[in-house]
Amino acid sequence: MNVGQIKAFMGDQKVEQKAEQKATVHPNEVLKKQLQQDGLQQAAEFSKQQAASVSVSSSQTSIGLRVVSSNLNQALEIDGQKPQETKGKALDEESSKLFDFEKVARNVLKFVGGVIRGAADGGASEEKLNGLFSQAREGVSRGFAMAEKDLAGFMNDEIEQGMTKSRDLIDTGINDLETDIFGRQQPNAVSISTLNAVAASEEKSGSLMIRTKDGDEVSFSFESLQSFKASQQLSYQAQISQEQQDSSGELDQQSDTESTAAYSQQTSYQYYERSGISFSLKGELDEGELESIANLVGQVQDLADTFYNGDIDKAYEEALSLGFDDKELVGYALQLNRTTQTEVLKTYENIQHYNEGNSDNAKYGNVVSPVAQYLEKMMDTFANAENKLASSEDYNALIAGLINEMKDVQVPDLISAINRFRSFNQTLLDGLPQSLEASES
């Protein structure tokens, strides 16, 4: 373990100032504030420059996605209810990506399913439910027609294909909902309730992007096994729909099949359970590389869980009350772990709190032991992060996402919880003896 490299990777983990407003902060806003506070203003400027140079085709696709989503929200009205407008932030941030037809379909199906299933659960008659389905289908048709009109002269292949795939998935989802509502089971069909579970899972925790040491991007999402399977089935249905759509042209079908095969070879989508959490990873990595990232996620989760549930910072304060200063305490903790080299032992052999003849040695050891065990776990985690991730910003983003899921530790709020964790780890990191760095450099 190279301490010098770890320190360089982690840098100074500056904590954030608590927001003046005490309202609940969305995790995306927390991540944004963290990145800004961690000195990424230059990166933000670079990002703006990159955004300005996005190709015309990609810009058209981004705008087309907004137009389609907006028109569907405007046209859809079922039983007097309309879908809530969704923020366009995610679209702005990923404007260079393809038309997200699955997201469009999920948003529509979540609204349609919520209204109609709610009516069914409330005892609505079959006639009433049939009327609601008619309203849903009419609204979808009107929404896509409005989008086609607004995008006249602005259409590109990605928008056209994305709209077609979205429409197919929405039509299939509404048919599945109708089948489910009226009690007729259809084999191998994804029910609307399952699709809603996927959308609800994504809304609750979202996802974040982390970069590997090699520069590859990995999408990390909290989700259940049910949601993961539903997402796979949804993607499979979209692929089948595309193949059926292109079946009339053998050349196009061959091209799409080759493209799909190439994509499948490059992109892996895997589900994992680590340290009491379930999540998925998606990226252009092989299964072994994704497995190593998953292990790191579990390691970071275990570190955070140990910190909060073990009250490690309180144990640290208790040890300081015995007369240690920060560097002495970290040095003593290193000795307890027996992970230091001879040079480190010599550095601390004269500390008054640690000598073989001290009758209170057992007492100090008992107090410092939790800190010592945590320190060893922290250093192993930092070393693994330094080896796997591109920068400390990716580590910090992962930490923020994990702590956002730990609702019981967000006291008094999420930002304070993150600051408490990062500040304590920085204290331990700063307390490491220089001799340890020199011996490993």
Helices and strands as residue ranges (DSSP letters): H 3-10, H 27-37, H 41-52, H 56-75, H 89-93, H 101-121, H 126-150, H 157-181, H 192-205, E 207-211, E 217-222, H 225-245, H 250-266, E 268-274, E 277-283, H 287-309, H 312-320, H 326-337, H 342-348, H 361-388, H 392-405, G 407-409, H 414-431, H 434-440
